[in-house]
Amino acid sequence: MVKPRILRPAASTAACAAIFLLLLSAASFCLSKDAYGVFPEAERSEEALSSAFRAVLEAEASGANISSLLVRLNEAAGLLSEAELLYRFGDHDGAQNMAGQSLTLASSVRDEALALKMLAAEERSRAFQFHLAFSIVGSAVFLVSLFSIWRWFRGFYIRRIMDLKPEVASDAEPR
C-alpha cells in the first residue's frame, strides 16, 4: 500500500501557483491563437497594412513625399488595434466594422503609395532628360563660342603680323 505524502504549506502554495501560471499561459495562448481564426477580417487587414507599409517605404525610397501617407497608415493601424480590442471585449460586429475600415484605408494607402512611386519615377526621368538636354545645348554653345573666338583671334593675329614691316639695316657690315 502506498502511503500518501502530505505536502508542506510552502510547497503546496508554490505548486498551486505554478499550476495557476501554467493554466493562465495556456489560456492566453489559446485566446491569442483563436483571435485570428475566428476574426479573419483582422488578419486580412493586418496583411493589407503590412503591404501598405512596404509600398510606402518603396515610395519614400524613390523620392516621393509620403508625409500624408504616414498619417493615414497610422490611422489604419489605430483602427486595427481598436478592432482587436472590440473583439476581445465581445463586440464582434463593431470589431468587424473597424477591421473593414482599416482594410479599406490600408488598401487605399497602398494604391496611393504605388501611384506616388510611379510619379516620382516619372519626375526623376523628366529631370534627367532636362539636365541631359541642357548639358548638350550648353556644350554646343561653348564649342561654337570657342571656335568663334579662335577665328577672331587668328584673324587679328594674322593682320597684325602682316602689318609689320621688316626693317633692313643699311649701316650693317657684312660678315
C-alpha positions as CSV (number, residue, x, y, z in Angstrom):
1,M,0.0,0.0,0.0
2,V,1.3,3.4,-1.0
3,K,1.3,5.9,1.7
4,P,0.1,9.4,0.6
5,R,2.5,12.2,1.0
6,I,1.4,15.3,2.8
7,L,2.7,18.5,1.3
8,R,4.0,21.2,3.4
9,P,2.2,24.6,3.2
10,A,5.0,26.4,1.4
11,A,5.4,23.6,-1.2
12,S,1.6,23.4,-1.6
13,T,1.4,27.2,-2.3
14,A,4.3,27.0,-4.8
15,A,2.7,24.0,-6.6
16,C,-0.7,25.8,-6.8
17,A,1.0,29.0,-8.1
18,A,2.9,27.0,-10.7
19,I,-0.3,25.2,-11.9
20,F,-2.2,28.6,-11.9
21,L,0.5,30.2,-14.1
22,L,0.6,27.2,-16.4
23,L,-3.2,27.4,-16.9
24,L,-3.1,31.1,-17.3
25,S,-0.4,31.0,-20.0
26,A,-2.2,28.1,-21.8
27,A,-5.5,30.2,-21.8
28,S,-3.8,33.3,-23.1
29,F,-2.1,31.2,-25.8
30,C,-5.4,29.7,-26.8
31,L,-7.1,33.0,-26.9
32,S,-4.4,34.7,-28.9
33,K,-4.4,31.8,-31.5
34,D,-8.2,31.8,-31.6
35,A,-8.5,35.6,-32.2
36,Y,-7.5,35.4,-35.9
37,G,-9.1,32.1,-36.6
38,V,-12.5,33.5,-35.7
39,F,-11.7,37.0,-36.8
40,P,-10.3,36.8,-40.4
41,E,-11.0,40.4,-41.1
42,A,-8.3,41.4,-38.7
43,E,-5.8,39.1,-40.4
44,R,-6.7,40.5,-43.9
45,S,-6.4,44.0,-42.5
46,E,-3.0,43.2,-41.0
47,E,-1.8,41.8,-44.3
48,A,-3.1,44.9,-46.1
49,L,-1.4,47.1,-43.5
50,S,2.0,45.4,-43.9
51,S,1.6,45.6,-47.7
52,A,0.8,49.3,-47.5
53,F,3.8,49.9,-45.2
54,R,6.1,48.2,-47.7
55,A,4.6,50.3,-50.6
56,V,5.1,53.5,-48.6
57,L,8.8,52.5,-47.9
58,E,9.3,51.9,-51.6
59,A,7.7,55.2,-52.5
60,E,9.9,57.0,-50.0
61,A,13.0,55.3,-51.5
62,S,12.0,56.5,-54.9
63,G,11.8,60.1,-53.6
64,A,8.1,60.7,-53.2
65,N,6.6,62.9,-50.5
66,I,4.9,60.4,-48.1
67,S,4.0,62.6,-45.1
68,S,0.3,62.3,-45.7
69,L,0.5,58.6,-46.3
70,L,2.2,58.1,-43.0
71,V,-0.7,59.8,-41.2
72,R,-3.2,57.6,-43.0
73,L,-1.1,54.5,-42.3
74,N,-1.0,55.3,-38.6
75,E,-4.8,55.8,-38.7
76,A,-5.3,52.4,-40.3
77,A,-3.1,50.8,-37.6
78,G,-5.2,52.5,-34.9
79,L,-8.4,51.2,-36.4
80,L,-7.0,47.7,-36.5
81,S,-5.9,48.0,-32.9
82,E,-9.3,49.3,-31.9
83,A,-10.9,46.4,-33.8
84,E,-8.8,43.8,-31.9
85,L,-9.8,45.5,-28.6
86,L,-13.5,45.4,-29.5
87,Y,-13.2,41.8,-30.5
88,R,-11.6,40.9,-27.1
89,F,-14.4,42.7,-25.3
90,G,-17.0,40.8,-27.2
91,D,-18.3,43.4,-29.7
92,H,-17.8,41.2,-32.8
93,D,-19.9,43.4,-35.1
94,G,-18.0,46.6,-34.1
95,A,-14.7,44.7,-34.5
96,Q,-15.6,43.6,-38.0
97,N,-16.6,47.1,-38.9
98,M,-13.4,48.6,-37.6
99,A,-11.3,45.9,-39.3
100,G,-13.1,46.6,-42.6
101,Q,-12.4,50.3,-42.3
102,S,-8.8,49.5,-41.5
103,L,-8.6,47.2,-44.5
104,T,-10.1,49.8,-46.8
105,L,-7.8,52.6,-45.6
106,A,-4.7,50.4,-45.8
107,S,-5.6,49.4,-49.4
108,S,-6.1,53.0,-50.4
109,V,-2.8,54.0,-48.8
110,R,-1.0,51.1,-50.7
111,D,-2.6,52.2,-54.0
112,E,-1.7,55.9,-53.4
113,A,1.9,54.9,-52.4
114,L,2.3,52.9,-55.7
115,A,0.9,55.9,-57.7
116,L,3.3,58.3,-55.9
117,K,6.2,55.9,-56.6
118,M,5.4,55.9,-60.3
119,L,5.0,59.7,-60.3
120,A,8.4,60.1,-58.5
121,A,10.0,57.8,-61.1
122,E,8.5,59.9,-64.0
123,E,9.6,63.1,-62.3
124,R,13.2,61.7,-61.9
125,S,13.2,60.7,-65.6
126,R,12.0,64.1,-66.7
127,A,14.6,65.8,-64.6
128,F,17.3,63.6,-66.1
129,Q,16.1,64.4,-69.6
130,F,16.1,68.1,-68.9
131,H,19.6,68.0,-67.5
132,L,20.9,65.9,-70.4
133,A,19.4,68.3,-72.9
134,F,20.7,71.4,-71.0
135,S,24.2,69.8,-70.9
136,I,24.2,69.1,-74.7
137,V,23.0,72.6,-75.6
138,G,25.5,74.1,-73.2
139,S,28.3,72.1,-74.6
140,A,27.4,73.1,-78.2
141,V,27.1,76.8,-77.3
142,F,30.5,76.6,-75.5
143,L,32.2,74.9,-78.6
144,V,30.7,77.4,-81.0
145,S,31.8,80.3,-78.8
146,L,35.2,78.9,-78.5
147,F,35.5,78.4,-82.3
148,S,34.3,81.9,-83.0
149,I,36.8,83.4,-80.5
150,W,39.6,81.4,-82.0
151,R,38.7,82.6,-85.6
152,W,38.6,86.2,-84.5
153,F,41.9,85.9,-82.6
154,R,43.5,84.1,-85.6
155,G,42.4,86.9,-88.0
156,F,43.6,89.5,-85.6
157,Y,47.0,87.9,-85.2
158,I,47.4,87.4,-89.0
159,R,46.5,91.1,-89.7
160,R,49.0,92.2,-87.0
161,I,51.8,90.1,-88.5
162,M,51.0,91.3,-92.0
163,D,51.1,94.9,-90.9
164,L,54.6,94.6,-89.6
165,K,57.3,95.8,-92.0
166,P,60.6,94.2,-91.8
167,E,63.4,96.7,-91.2
168,V,66.6,96.4,-93.2
169,A,69.6,97.8,-91.6
170,S,71.6,99.9,-94.1
171,D,74.6,100.5,-91.9
172,A,75.2,96.9,-91.1
173,E,78.5,95.5,-92.2
174,P,78.6,92.2,-93.9
175,R,80.3,89.5,-92.1
